[in-house]
Amino acid sequence: MAEERTLYICNIDENVTKDLLEEIFTQVGPVESVSLIAESVPFSIKTMDGLKLYGTPIVVKPRANTQQDRLYKNQYGNQRRHSSGPHRRDSYNDYVPDYQPHSARRSVHDNVAHAPSRFSQTPGQYPIHSSLRSQDPLDSHSSHRPRTFGGYYVGPKSNVQPPRSNSAGHRSNSHRNGNSIYGLAMETQLAKLNIADKKLIKPAIQFVSKAQGLAGAYILNIKAGTKIYRYDVEITKVHPTDTLKNKTLTKRAPDDGEASLRKIFCMEVISTYKKSTNNFGIGGKGEYYVYDGGKQLYLAAPMVIDAGKKRKDFTSDEFSPFCKNQLADCSVSVEINASQQHEIDISDMKSMMDTRENPADRSIAQFLDLLTSQYAISSLSYVSLGLGKLFQRRGTVMQNKTMELKSGLSKGVHLIDKDGKNTVALIVDAKKTAFFNADFLHKILRDANVLGKDLRYTLPPMSQLYRDVRCTLKYAQHRSIVIMNIDSECARNVKVNGGSMVEYFKKNYKIDIDPSLPVVRTDKALFPMDTLIICPNQRVPMEKLDDQIRRVILTNTAVLPNERFQRLRDEVAEAKILPTNAIMEFFGVKIVPSMVEVPVQIREAPVIVSSKNGKQLNERVERGAWKMSGLLAPTALLAGGFIVLHPRGFDPKSFVSQIITTAAKHNLKIGTPSYEEVDFSSYQSMMPKFKDLMEKKARFVLALDYQRSKSHHNLKLLEREFQVLTMQVRIETATRPGGLGQTLENLVLKANAKTMGVNFMPQIEKCGIIELRKKDLGDLSSHDSAVVGLTGNCGKQPTTILGDYYYQPSTHEVLDPDLLKSNFSKLLERYVKNRGYFPEHIVVFRDGVGNGQLHKTVQSEYPVFEHVCRELKGQNAFPNIIYIIVTKKHNKRFAIGPVGKETNCLPGSVIDKDIVRPDIPEFYMQSHRPIKGTAKSAHYSVMMNPKNFGLDVLEAFCNHLCYNHQVVTSAVSLPESIYHAKEMTKRGRNNLNAKKGANQGKVPTMPNGLTDYNKVSAALSYGGIGLGNVKFAA
């Protein structure tokens, strides 16, 4: 090995011997020597102490009550807490990373029959203890993801790995004495991965045209030396007699309804605290403050209040009627203390930058985001639903009466490189979102004409709509409940304590209820419908919106750039994010009233190669689209015909005949199909047919069914289980009046792509320092969730993107290293098998990562790709691995043209100046032509670029991949590998849900009750069957 690599282990029990360590580590890899020396403890302390791990200082000390600990105390005193041992987290601290690290849970590979051993830690991970309960992410009743403290340390290229815990010999010694060993792996230099350096990457210059553009962003000018002071707020609702009933109101709320109630209450409490303490003890310097409605309070000067007086108690008489109702007979206790990061210089832009040593500090950006919202929230014209989400309090009631459409802003603060200078920008986008109408539930349903009809048909959809919605009680507004179901049983028929519900509420609460109304069920009790008031500001989840509502929202949101940008200006003005904003000015911040202008540069479109009469030809690309002369490589699998499944009463022959005719025009020969009826109503009704198809060795099935049957998920599950390739078309589409020309062509492209054909091939432009050769280039994409889609161009044709999916525990944006390694190895092995050589370059496209997770994701995943390549490369040269994070989940919108006449950017438009980060190479690229509304460009962050390829190379390659979506004759908005990975994830999720439905909700589990992801992946993924070698999700 060219460099010395050392694994340092601390927190070792005194009983651990050198022989035990040598036994452990020599079994897992090339370890030259193992030593156990007294000097290792002070050396580790000296080397590691004071370093930061994802912004958190590392504190290293010997294990408590050991000889080294006593020596350390004698030398340094006991002024700092030990970092060893379990971390004890105060119950009110909710500001933790929103992911669950691998180290905080059991590995899916572990034998669950025994207690977990810390020997099973994945290399490069920082073991942290957690007392939070485990949650199964695939459990439909889970309301949120598990949260624990955690961080990853990556030792790149390290060959030292801990042993697996599947052997009793590996853990017997530690378990016998009741102790376990854990440590932190690092290199001698404590070097981290070399994140791509923007200064070393050549800017892009090869463009065919340029235009002046506009970004949905405003510059924030911050007065030099401006400091703010952050405080932790604790607001407690105090019960008069029972302390066990005290409730902390600054904890993270479980849903929008509870969050809205708490924020309104806490905002008034802080205002009352301010008045009672003469502006926090600082007079005019405390005239304005910034408060997030929870734990964080910011002032322009330090509080001047005696330590013993920072906690204040208030009675309900000191508040408005709303707060009085929330308190009932309780009082309020408020305590404000300086945060650990107390004084912050908001003009210090260097701290907002990512460096090779530390990721960016988000404190300043979070404060500025809150600051720009404070005036709108304080004036009660807007409500905040989390950082960056600002909506008007009043909306427009929609036609169904159950919802209202609210306008608002989605925003964030970013450090940008504007004209060569580091500048802070407020990124904004106009939004419209559906909210539940906040009113009495029975009144809403009466207005919606639900009540009074046959409840057998009207209540079930309403029950589904209002499930998990929070309500307050008319007779006890300090209480709120969450709806689980709306029963068809009326109040007059419900018995309570031996009498009727009507009599019970009359006697106990002195209220009359309507005996004819249905009752509402929670997880604990039944409630009369006319006593429930829907809490305000609760967003309607997308899955609860029917097609009609979605169309209304789409019509209101998918508007052209000139209208969207004008809405954006109007919302910014309505929220008073203006130069005259008194609160912003008080904190030394002023906004430039005009939007940021950016240069928009257009790349040349790739050449599209197709075929006609056996000869290759180049198609002409205009505005991101082209017309097909013929398929480049038609499949031979359809020459023998295929099977058409259809419901009784529908004749599909005319439609299928049109498909065959269109295919012939594109050089695709399709044999005579056979037609079979099938009942699409359920999984069980379709299963016998698929058993028959498997026995017949059917190669391809076209299924035509009505949309109302909702058979798609069951069909695809049966495809996987019986290994019969399927394609489904809605009968509504097949019988749509008017021409079906484009639809038929897309179906031909889809069928050919599914059955191992190649429709066309984009040729990459020559660019920059090299020409990327397609035959030597691998690309891989992943899309994370509890389902991970993994794709790559590992087929025999260089442009054919294949893939699969697998299941893992939900870890927010971090992928499980063991599972990623296993699945990436399979993908790379398939590439080598199909091509006959090892790739020279591997471009990893990663989707689904937020700004705050960039470093964490790279440092967790990139070493996995390196490790796999090192294992599989043999005598080949180590490949150049480029790691690019791609997303469309951002707030930046771009347009070209003068103010008031903005239009969409052209396909191939790139924005890589004046709105991009100064620390990480990144660019925005719109490869597609938008069908409707304002286009959203894909955001590319180049995180790892070992050979420092210039932006011309990377932009051209990414644009080329956007032209490789084989089922349409136009560019798409994301590289095909990412696009296909999203389809993999979607298929994996749908198949799992369909399997749960077919098995009455049962999935394989381990003895501890959690989902067995290995078994789920083996049962539902495509990698182990023949269909894994085709583009089944095309």
C-alpha positions, 0 to 999 in steps of 0.5 A, a space after each residue: 500500500 502506498 500510504 500507511 493506514 492505521 485503525 485507532 480504537 478507543 474506549 477499550 475495556 481494561 480486560 481486552 488483551 492484545 491477543 483478542 484484538 489480533 484474533 478479531 482483526 486478522 480474520 477480516 483483512 490484510 492487517 500487518 500488526 496489532 498493538 495495544 499500548 498505553 500511549 494510544 489513549 493520549 495520542 488519540 485524544 491529542 489527534 482527535 480532540 477539537 475536530 468536528 464531525 458534521 459540525 459537531 465537535 468531537 470530545 475524546 476521553 478515556 472510558 470513565 473510571 479506568 486507570 487512563 481516566 484517572 490519569 487524565 483527570 489528574 492532568 486536565 481536570 474534569 471540566 468536560 464531559 466524557 464522550 464515551 458511553 451512552 449519550 443521554 439526550 434530554 427529552 425536550 431536545 428534538 433538534 437532531 439529524 432527521 435520519 437513522 444511521 446504520 449504527 443505531 439499529 440492527 443490521 439486516 444481515 445480523 442473526 436476530 436471535 442474540 443481542 447485537 454486538 458492536 463488532 458488527 459496525 459497518 466500517 467508517 461509521 460512528 457508533 452512537 447510542 439511542 434510546 428512541 424506539 425502533 420503527 418499521 418504515 414499511 409499517 403503514 401506521 408509522 407516522 414518522 421516521 425514526 430519529 437518532 443522533 449519528 454521524 458517519 466517518 469515512 476512511 477512504 480506501 481502508 481495507 480494515 473492516 470489522 468482522 461480521 457478527 454471524 459467528 459466535 466466535 467473533 463475539 463470545 469474549 465480549 459477551 462473556 464479560 458483559 462488555 463490547 468494543 467500539 471505535 472510530 476508524 480513521 487515517 493517520 492524517 484524519 483526511 476526509 474524501 477530497 470533495 471536488 474543488 471548484 477552482 480546479 474544474 474548467 468552466 464550460 465554454 462550448 455553447 451554441 447561443 446565449 440569452 439573458 435570463 432571470 432567476 426566482 431569487 433576491 440578493 440579501 445585503 447584510 451589514 458587516 459585523 452584524 451579530 445575532 444571539 440565539 436562545 433555546 426556548 422551553 414552554 411548558 403547559 403546567 397542570 395545577 395538580 398533576 405534574 405528570 400531565 405537564 406538556 412541553 409545547 416546544 417539542 416537534 409536533 406530530 402533524 400540521 394540525 398540532 403544529 399550527 395550534 402550538 405555533 399560534 400559542 407559543 408566538 403569543 407566549 413569547 410576545 407576553 414574555 417580551 412585554 413582561 421583561 422590558 423587551 428581554 431586559 434590553 429595552 430598544 435593542 429587543 424591540 424586534 425578535 425572530 422566533 420559529 414558534 418552537 425552540 429557537 429565539 433570536 435577538 439583536 443583543 444579549 438578554 439582560 435578565 438575571 439567571 434566576 429570573 429567566 424562567 417566568 410563569 403566566 396564568 391564563 388570564 394574561 392571554 387572549 381567548 384563544 390561549 385561554 381556551 388552550 390552557 383551560 385551568 393550566 398555567 404556562 412556564 417559560 424558560 429561555 437560555 442561551 444556545 450552545 452556539 450563542 453568538 453568530 456573525 451573520 455576515 460571516 459568509 465563509 462559515 456558509 461554505 462547504 470545505 474539505 474539513 467541514 460541511 457548511 454551517 446552516 445556522 445563518 441560512 436558517 436564521 435569514 429564512 426565519 427573518 424574511 418570514 417574521 413580519 408576515 407571521 407576526 402580522 397574522 397574514 401568513 402561517 409558517 409550516 416549517 422552514 421555508 414554507 409560508 402560506 396565506 392564512 386565508 384561501 379559496 374554498 374549492 368546489 368540493 367544500 372540503 378543501 381550500 386552495 392557499 397561495 404561498 411561498 417556498 423559499 430558502 437562503 443560499 450562498 451564491 457566487 454572483 459576479 465573482 463575489 460571495 453573496 447571500 440570496 433568498 430563493 423563492 418560488 410561488 406555490 398553491 397547495 390544498 388545505 383541509 377547510 377549517 370549520 365544523 366537520 358536520 357543516 363541511 360535509 353538509 355543504 359538500 352534500 355528503 350527509 343526507 344521502 345514502 351513507 353507505 356510498 358517501 361516508 367511506 370516501 369521506 372517512 378515507 379523506 379525513 383519516 389522520 386529520 386533527 380536530 379540536 373539541 367544541 366543548 373542550 378546545 384545549 383537547 384535540 383528537 385525530 380522526 381514525 374513521 367516520 362510522 355509519 352509526 348515528 349518535 342516537 344508536 351509540 350507548 355510553 355508560 349505559 345510556 345514549 350518547 345524546 343523554 351523556 353529552 347533555 348531562 356532562 357537557 351541557 350541549 345538545 348534539 344532533 342524534 342523526 349525525 354519524 359518529 367519529 372514531 379515534 383510536 380511543 373513543 367515539 365522538 359526535 360529529 357536530 362537536 368536532 372542529 377541523 384544525 387550521 393549516 392542515 395540508 392535504 396529502 397528494 394521495 388523498 387528492 382525486 383526479 378532479 382536484 388534481 386537475 384544479 391544482 394543476 390548472 392553478 399552478 402550471 402557469 407560464 413563466 410571465 404569470 408565475 414570475 408575476 405571482 412570485 413578485 406579488 407574493 413577496 410583496 404581500 409577505 412584506 419581504 421588501 427593503 422597507 421591512 422593519 424587522 429585517 432592517 433591525 437585524 442589519 439585512 436589506 433585500 434588493 427589490 429586483 430579481 437576480 439576472 443570470 446568463 443562460 447558455 444553450 448547449 448543442 443537442 445530441 445527434 439521434 441515430 435511428 434506422 430506415 430500410 436497414 441503414 442508419 441515419 441521423 434524426 433532426 432534433 428541434 427544440 428537444 424533440 425529433 421524428 422517428 424514421 424507424 427503430 435502430 434495432 427492432 426486437 425479434 421477440 414479438 415476431 411470433 406474436 403476443 397475448 392480449 388480455 382484456 375484460 369481458 365485453 370489450 373487443 380489443 382487435 381494432 386497437 391492437 391492429 393499429 399498434 401492429 400497423 404502426 410497428 410495421 412502419 417502424 421496421 418492427 415485425 409483430 406476429 398474430 396475437 391471441 386474445 384471452 378474457 380475464 377478470 381484472 377485479 383483484 389479484 386472486 381473480 388474475 392469478 389463474 390466468 398468469 399461472 396458465 401464461 407461465 405454463 405456456 411460456 408467454 413472452 409478452 402480454 398486452 393488458 387492456 383494462 378500464 381505469 376504474 379497475 385499478 388493476 395496474 399494481 396487481 398486474 405488475 406483481 403478477 408479472 414479477 411472480 410468474 415472470 411474464 413480461 407485461 404492458 398495460 393500456 387503459 381502455 379509455 386511452 385506446 378508445 379516445 376520440 380523435 387521432 391516436 398517432 403519437 400514442 400508438 408510436 409511444 406504445 411501439 417504442 415502449 414494447 420494443 424497449 421492453 423486449 430488448 430492442 433499441 429504438 434510437 441512440 443519442 451521440 454525445 457531442 465532442 467537448 472539452 478535454 476528452 471525448 467520453 466514449 460510450 463503450 467505456 462509460 458506466 453510469 449508475 443511479 439510485 433513488 432512496 427510500 425504504 425502496 432503492 432503485 439502482 440502474 446502470 448501462 450494463 446491457 450489451 448495448 452501451 445506451 441500454 439502461 437496466 436496473 432493479 430495486 431492493 428494500 432497506 430500512 428507512 434511513 432518510 437520505 443515507 443508503 445502507 452500505 452493506 446492501 448498496 455494496 451487494 447490489 452495486 457489485 451485481 450491477 458491475 458484474 453484469 456490466 463486465 459480463 455483457 461488455 467483456 471489459 471493466 469500465 474506464 469511467 463510472 459516473 454515479 448519479 444520485 437522486 433524492 439528497 437535500 442540501 444539508 445531506 450532501 457531504 454525509 451522503 458522499 462520505 457514506 456511499 462513495 467509499 462503497 463504490 471504491 471498495 467494490 471496484 477494488 474488489 472486482 477490477 482484477 488486473 484492470 486499472 482502477 476506474 475514474 469514479 465521478 459522483 454527481 447528485 441530481 435533483 429537481 427538488 429545489 426552489 429555483 425557477 429560471 426564465 428568459 426575456 424582459 420583465 413581464 414577458 418572461 418565457 421558458 428557457 430553450 432545451 439545452 439551457 445551462 445556468 452555471 454562473 451567478 446563481 451557483 454555489 462558490 464552494 461546490 461545482 454545480 449547474 442547472 440544466 433544462 434539457 427538455 421542452 416543457 409541455 405545460 407551465 414553467 419548466 424546472 431545471 435539474 440541479 447537478 452537484 458535482 461532489 467527486 471528480 478525481 480527474 477534474 473533468 471540465 464542466 463542458 464534459 459533464 454538462 454535455 454528458 448529462 444532457 446526452 443522457 436526457 435524450 436516451 429515454 427510449 419510450 418517447 421521441 423527446 428529451 426528458 428533464 433528468 438523465 435516463 439513468 436517474 429517470 429509470 431509477 425512479 421508475 424502479 423505486 416506484 415499481 418496488 413500492 407498488 409491488 410491495 403494497 400490492 403484495 401486502 394487499 394480496 397477503 392481508 398486509 403480511 410481509 416477511 418479518 424477523 423474530 423482533 417483528 421488523 420487516 425482513 428486507 432480505 426476504 422481501 427483496 428476494 421475493 419482489 425484486 427482479 435481479 434473480 429472474 430472467 426478467 432482470 435482463 430486460 427493461 421491464 419498467 420501460 
